[in-house]
């Protein structure tokens, strides 16, 4: 991909975290969703802090 949205190193780290040999699709869906939700909660917390300034 010419215009990468995620740096290659970060992509590889995330890929390694969510990969699952037991899954038919190759990723652990539960772990993937937990990572996404956690990141969204961090973003929400930062946004609230910025809004309160």
C-alpha positions in Angstrom: 0.0 0.0 0.0 1.5 3.3 -1.1 -0.1 5.5 1.5 0.0 3.4 4.6 -2.4 4.3 7.3 -0.4 2.4 9.9 3.4 2.3 10.0 4.7 -1.2 9.1 6.2 -1.8 12.5 2.9 -1.0 14.3 1.0 -3.1 11.8 3.3 -6.1 12.4 2.9 -5.7 16.2 -0.9 -5.5 16.0 -1.0 -8.4 13.6 1.1 -10.5 16.0 -1.2 -9.6 19.0 -4.4 -10.6 17.2 -3.2 -13.7 15.2 -4.8 -17.0 16.2 -4.0 -20.4 14.7 -7.2 -21.8 16.1 -9.4 -19.3 14.3 -10.7 -20.0 10.8 -10.1 -16.4 9.8 -6.7 -16.3 11.4 -7.4 -13.7 14.2 -8.7 -13.9 17.7 -11.9 -11.8 17.4 -12.4 -11.4 21.1 -8.9 -10.1 21.6 -9.3 -7.8 18.5 -12.5 -6.3 19.9 -11.0 -5.8 23.3 -8.0 -3.9 21.8 -10.3 -1.7 19.7 -12.6 -1.0 22.7 -9.7 -0.2 24.9 -8.2 2.2 22.4 -11.6 3.9 21.9 -11.9 4.3 25.7 -8.5 5.9 25.8 -9.5 8.3 23.0 -12.7 9.2 24.8 -10.8 9.9 28.0 -8.4 12.2 26.2 -11.2 14.0 24.3 -13.0 14.7 27.6 -9.8 16.1 29.1 -9.4 18.4 26.1 -13.0 19.5 26.2 -12.8 20.4 29.9 -9.9 22.8 29.2 
